[in-house]
């Protein structure tokens, strides 16, 4: 049996067990000791997480990984019918198809104009549904960014096709001007019409005529309207003359006198 130590035995040993209301002083904290920041920082260690992960920027890596999993790289693109990434992929598919059709058009003389114009109409028909959808104003958020990107890319490519056809015709001494024809979307949910650029024959240059080198006017991107003019005003197309209603009013005023 071990001896039992009692209070009496402790006081008998000279220990003071009387109560004191004196507060026990708090332990002194060495403020010179600091923990390294979790990620990066200026402590010289590169950050606690970077030390643990061998210098890897964990937060940046996770953010990039999550962004790569999201369609269009954004949370609002989850479930969206269109996003910028899809726009680029779908445009590249169309470009591969119509680059082949463009190269198949043989530019020899003015008879080649009809073939070039048919190719331009076929190309416009391939993305008219997205143009009329954009013009409806219905796309929102990520879908709108995707549709806007898709229409922008295809409008730019259309400009390139028209410019290349015009230059090829000029090389055969055929002068053309740019007009337009209207096509209608009969398939998409949001129906509408758009104008497609066309090349119109002007004349065949003689041997003494110099081939024009003036740059071609670029078309504008689509604007939302009831009947969107996808390529904007055509500088080569003659302007329609308005009826002089002011003259009628003037004649009526003279008759009343």
Buried (B, 14 or more C-beta within 10 A) or exposed (E): EEEEEEEEEEEEEEEEEEEEEEEEEEEEEEEEEEEBBEBBBEEEEBBBBBEEEEEEBBBEEEEEEEEEEBBBBBEBBEEBEBBBBBBBEBBEEBBEEBEEBBEEBEBEEBEBBEBBBEBBBEBBBBBBBBBBBBBBEEBEEBBBBBBBBBBBBBBEBBBEBBBBBBEBBBEBBBBBBBBBEEBEBEEBEBEBBBBBBBBEBEEEBEEEEEEEEEEBBBBEBBEEEEEBBBBBEBEBBEEEEEEEEEEEEEEEEEEEE
